[in-house]
């Protein structure tokens, strides 16, 4: 259950990070509320996950999911640059996340 919570926390991190783009510097109330709610949910689930997953592993996976998700969202939603090197590095990041899960002691 902790790993599921951690993955959801990472996905919520993607939501709030992408949502920042829509807040217009926190001047738009609804996107700002969305960012705050998903941020709170992400942190809550991260804290829950660290009860059973080592802190360093949980944090690295959470950040990795967020970074990978935001990078992919940037490509998909905002037309950010796609190159073979960038895709290779994102795949490497994905591999690191999976590797941390497979080698975790909890």
N, C-alpha and C positions, 0 to 999 in steps of 0.2 A: 504494500500500500504506500510506503514511503517513496518508492521510485515513481509510482504513478503521480503522487502529489508533486514530486520534483519536476516531472515532465510538464505537468499542468502549470506549475509556477514559472517554468521557462517560457511556455507559450504565452502566459499572461505578461511576462516581461516583454516579449515581442509586441504585444498589443499596446502596452503603455508607451514603449519607445517609439513605435510608429505613430501613435496618437499624438505625441509631442508635436509632430509636423502640422497637425490640424488645430492646435490650440492658439496659434498666432501669439506666442509669448504669454500664454495663459490669459488672453483677453477674450477668448470665446468660451462661455460657460459650459456648454454641453460637452465639447471635446475635453475640456479641462476636468470635468467631473468623471468622464470616462477614463482619463489617465489616472486620476487619483484612486478610483475604485479598482482598476486593474493592478495598479502599483501596490495597493494595500493587500489585495488578494495574493499577488505574487510573493510578497514578503511573508505573509502569513503561512502560505504553503511551503516556502523555503524553510521557515523556522520549524514547521511541523516535520519536514523531511529530515532535518538535522538531528532529530531525536533518535533516528535509527541509522542514518548514513553519516559517515565521518564528515566533519565540517568542511575540510579542504576539498573532498570529493564532491560533496553536494554543491558547494559554491562554484567550483570549476565547471560542473555540468550545467548549473543554472546560467552562469555567464555564457558558456559555450552555446547553449540552446538559444539564448537571447541574441548573441552576436551572429550566429548562423541565420536565425530567423529574420533579423533586421536586415542583414545583408541581402538575403533572398527577396525580402519585401521591397527593398530599395530597387533591386533589379526589376521586379515584376510590376510594382506600383508606380515607381518614379522614374523609370527608364535609365537607371544608373548603368554604368559601363559593364559590359560582359566581355571577358577575354578568357582564353584558355588558362592563363596563369591564375586569374581570379577564381575560376571554377575549380581548378586544381587545389588551390588553397582552401576553399570552402569544403571540398571533399576531405581534405586533410583534417580540418577542424571537426567535421562529422566523425571521422575515424577516431579522433582523440576523445570525443564524447563517448562513443561506443566503447572504446578501450577503457575509459575510466569506469564505466558501468561494469564491464566484464571482470575488472581486476579489483573492484571494491570489496572490502572485507565484510561489509554488512549486507 
